[in-house]
Amino acid sequence: MKKKRPILQDVADRVGITKMTVSRFLRNPDQVSEQLRKKIADALDELGYIPNKVPDILSNSTSHAIGILLPSLTNQVFAEVIRGIEYVTDSYGYQTMLAHYGYRSEKEEERLISLLSYNIDGLILSERTHTPRTLKMLGTAGIPVVELMDCVSPCFDMAVGIDNFEAARQMVIAMIERGCQRVIYLGARQDERTIIRLEGYEAAMKSAGLKPGKIMTPDSSSYTLGGQLLNEARTKYPDVDGLFCTNDDLAIGAIFECQRQGIAVPHDIAIAGFHGHDVGQVMTPKLASVLTSRDLLGRRAAELLMARLKGEHLPQKIIDIGFQLSLGESI
């Protein structure tokens, strides 16, 4: 049973005004005085008010819809996650509602408001880091929430993912065991998972008595960016003999740039990625990568939601789907 969400009258009572005044504010804040605007906005935040786009008679019923918030709609990782989610939700007769927020927590907050206003029954999120208002709304909504991609960081409700720290650490150890002495980390977007993988990389380097180094950018990953970061790494660290990349896009782009410049991989420089995209596993040289099952991740997340919605007891709220190292031919 969904929690009873705050309604316009609750906001009005908190401020000491009429429900109609709150409604006018929501339609156009300029229709009320500046002093009143602040009081209403504060009350909305304090109560965790969520707009309702369905009739009141349906507000406590099930919508048979699941909301999914994704940082990217072009990233192959999330396309495969969606496929896994919908394999399960389709079998239960649930629809999925997708929203994209471009790795920005403020945009995630906006998209969440929109999804919750349609009275969705459950929610799948891609990040662990949220704004205070997002967390407040999640608590107010009272629906099951699954966070993806990591199984170690604290979660709001339930989680499905992998140990990003350990996966990165093991891959860098493998590179060192194959002779690398100056592995540099290439990171993009600087989201939570990129930082966790950086920490795993640094742990492996320090345990081997080697000095870590990194090239980081807030830009989104691409093959082109991978080539650019390779060149930056070779300029900043002339003795670089290995690159551990936060994802396969950067790694593949770095290999393409090496081929363009006549740099032999892995003889001159070893390169490893993360996620095991198909293109990296069929290219020459075959890319060394951390293999993750995004389809399985999506299925497990949807199964957790469905079990919770059916009222089942969950003995395990955090699921580690594991990973494999494919050392390929590039390290």
Buried (B, 14 or more C-beta within 10 A) or exposed (E): EBEEBBBBEBBBBBBEBEBEBBEBBBEEBEEBEEEBBEBBEEBBEEBBBBEBEEEEEEEEEBBEBBBBBBBBEEBBBBBBBBEBBBBBBEEBEBEBBBBBBEBEBEBBBBBBBBBBEBBBBBBBBBBBEBBEBBEBBBEBBEBBBBBBBBBBBEBBBBBBBBBBBBBBBBBBBBBBEBEBBBBBBBBBBBBBBBBBBBBBBBBBBEEBEBEBBBBBBEEBBBBBBBBBBBEBBBEEBEEBBBBBBBBBBBBBBBBBBBEEEEBEBBEEBBBBBBBBBEEBBEBEBBBBBBBBBBBBBBBBBBBBBBBBBEEEEEEEEBBBBEBEBBBBEBB
